[in-house]
Amino acid sequence: MKISLTKGSQKSDPFLFMLESVNEFEYFDKGIRYFNANQYNQAHKEWEILWKLIGNHPRRNGLKVFLQLMGIYQNIQLGKWDAVRYGIRIAGLRLCEKITMIKALVEVASIERFLSVYVEKKISLKAFDELQIQRKWGRVHKDLGTK
């Protein structure tokens, strides 16, 4: 399954965008590429760097969904099914809270579908590996434009 970034959430400020600099976009994009390549530790590392780079600012809250996905993956590996279900529920809540912000960057339908399908089911690593994140923008340039 792929995750795409799109603009907007019903509960979040539509004028508060998660990523504001080329550097932030690059870290986020690297995380997506690593995630889609099933290199979750690297994806987590890029998103953690981005989390720290943004600092204590409300716009970083949109990253919680992606970091929560990393926690879900780790708990699947460990066979901690209660923690997996909890993580899925929390990721779903975070997605709903920040959907407008996240929709500006990725397609969210696949994430929503993934979270709703597995909220009460056991999930295999293979099923998790099928989740993919699809960006909404083209190649990012220095001026933050797309091509």
N, C-alpha and C positions, 0 to 999 in steps of 0.2 A: 504494500500500500504506500502511496506517496503522499507527502504533506506539502501543500502549496501555501504560499503566503499571500494573503489578501488583506484588504483594508477594512477596518472597522469592527466595533463591538457595540452592542446595544447598551451595555453598562459602563463602557469605558469612554473617556473623553475622545470624540472623533478627531480632535486637533492635537492629540498627544500621540506622536509617532514613536515607535520603539527605537528605531535606528536613525541617527542624525548625522553621521559622518561616513565618509568612504571607509575608514578604518573599521567602524562598527559593522557596516555592511559586509566587509571582507571576512571578519570573524564569523558572522552569522552564516554567510554563504559557505565558508569552509566547513562549518559544523553540519550544514545540510548535505554537502558533498560526502563528508565522512559518514554521516548517518545512512545515506542512500547506498553507500558501499559496505554497509554493515560493520563499519569500523567505529563502534559505539564509544570506546574509550577516547578516541581522538575527537569525536564529535563533542563529547562531554567536556573535554579539555578546552576546545575552542569556545564553547558556550559559557564555560566558567570564566575564561579570560574576558569575554564580552561582558558578563555580569559584573565583574570587578571594574572594568573600564567605564561602564555607564555609572557605576557608583550608586549611592543611595538616592535614587531618583525614581519616581513612580513609573516612568516609561519602561524600566527594566522588568516590570512585573509580567509583561508578555512572554518573557523568556522562561517563566516558571513551567509552562506547559512542556517545553522542550527538555528542560532539566528533569521534569517529572517522568518523561518517557525514558530517560536514562535510568532513573531509579526503578522503573517497571522492568526494564531489561535486566538489571542486576538482580532483582528479586526473582525473576523467572529462572535465571541461572542457579540461584541458591535454593529454588523450590519453596520459597516463602509465599505461599498462595494467598494468605490473608493480606500480606503487604502488597502483593500484586493487585488484588482487588481494590484495596485502599488507594493505591497509586492511580489506578484507572479512574476511580471516582473523583479524586482530587484533580487529576488532569482534566477531566470533563468539566468540573466546576471552574477551574482556571481558564479553560478555553471559552466557556460561556461568559465569564466576567470580562475577558479581554478580546472577544472575538473580532471587534472592529479593528483593533490595533494589529492583531495577528493576520486578519484577512488582507491587510494592506501588503503583506509580504508573501503569504503562501495560500494555497487552496486548502480550505479546512474541512471540506466534505469527507475526505478520506480519513482524516484524523477522527472526526466525529463518528463515522461509521465504525472505525476500528475500536474506539473506546466503548461504543454502545454494544457491539457484538461481544466483547470480552469482559464486560463488567461483571458477569456472573459465571463465566466459563473459565476453565483452565486454558492457558495459552501456551503454545509451544514456541521454542526459539525460532523454529522455521516460520511460523505464522508471524512472529514479530519481525523477522527479516524481510517479510513481504511488504511491510509498511514503508512507504517512500514519501519524501517531502518534495512537493513541487513548488518551485518559486513562481511568483507572479510577475517578476520583473525580468528584463533581459540582462545582458552583461552590464555590470555597473562600471561607469567611467568616473574619472576624477571629479567631474561636476555633478555626480550622483544621477546623471541622466542614464537612459537605457539605449541600447542599440538593437 
